[in-house]
Amino acid sequence: MLQKIDHLGIAVKSLDEAIAYYEKALGLSCEKVEEVETQKVRTAFFQVGDTHIELLEPTSEESPIAKFLAKNGEGIHHVAFATDDIDSQLQNAQDAGIKLINQEPVPGAGGKKVAFLHPKSTHGVLTEFCSK
């Protein structure tokens, strides 16, 4: 069952420049910066109410974020929903005819398990499920 919007992922070219914007212009505090080797990104998290903003900077040209930036430029990359049962959410999505990017959850930032749904099946929105 989906519990809430966990975070919005935003692709950026420079994590340092983006962090400065969120801290100086918006008055938010960066909670942590983390490299997620499996996704080939560095991330920075900011909390806004019950939701987080996740900034994503590619660490490799093969990173999905590098490809997104080359095609679209900086901006919203994905919406992530917290779930208490990521395996059931994936199965429900697949049963509904949604194309899965991840057949099984993979390690994500913050020690969470994550899995993505293909935007061609979700009205153009890259959708992520995540669970602790």
Buried (B, 14 or more C-beta within 10 A) or exposed (E): EEEEBBBBBBBBEEBEEBBEEBBEEEEBEBEEBBEBEEBBBBBBBBEEEEBBBBBBBBBEEEBBBBEBBEEEEBEEBBBBBBBEEBBEBBEBBBEEEBEBBBEEBBEBBBEBBBBBBBBEBBEEEBBBBBBE
